[in-house]
């Protein structure tokens, strides 16, 4: 029997990748499948939360009981999150948001030409940073850091820079961790310290993250 310990809480979770179009038939993307974010959404809903899942393209079906908002690009993900953030108690960024988008979206299919093709990219907004800057004291903000080197240092840097309460450090170079797998190996990084977790299913990782979110809410509320 699942404890209903998230009853009354509203969670917004981002999941998956973005497709950033070059022309009508091509886009730039990354390897995120949405498994981590969907596992979080499913775990939260089973524990009684009201869940909004802002998801990029994914093969997965949104878990029963969540409100799913489907987007393609980083800009669309940004707009969907910003439209719903004020109503949330907890915001979790599990999506691998595209950091860059092609500067031009060509109206017609690009034709082959002699010589190399150069595509110019411009920065997408940093959604988590923007949420962190306007976050209320009663809101808990959780980020993920997908890293291949200096994992904990980088996660701690992002925790501070993005004004988050918790970062999930994800060494995506380890077997069984990161993009596409059903399991993950993460360290929970917050202002009280680092908590390394063993190899777990993404669903188990999701429950550990939600446990920590509840602890952070209690800590925030004071004795
Ligand atoms: O979907 P799966 O296949 O299950 O894979 C899971 C995962 C590896 C994608 C996931 O566990 C993970 O690590 N997600 C974060 C990936 C990422 O983009 O990390 P980052 O270090 O580049 O970004 C740091 C944080 O800022 C993230 O919470 C990200 O959602 C957020 N961000 C990043 C860029 C941007 N423009 N806007 C953001 O909000």
Boltz pocket constraint, residues with backbone or C-beta under 6 A from the ligand:
constraints:
  - pocket:
      binder: B
      contacts: [[A, 14], [A, 15], [A, 16], [A, 31], [A, 32], [A, 33], [A, 34], [A, 35], [A, 36], [A, 37], [A, 74], [A, 93], [A, 94], [A, 95], [A, 96], [A, 97], [A, 98], [A, 99], [A, 124], [A, 125], [A, 126], [A, 127], [A, 128], [A, 129], [A, 142], [A, 143], [A, 144], [A, 145], [A, 146], [A, 147], [A, 158], [A, 168], [A, 170], [A, 172], [A, 178], [A, 179], [A, 180], [A, 181]]
      max_distance: 6.0
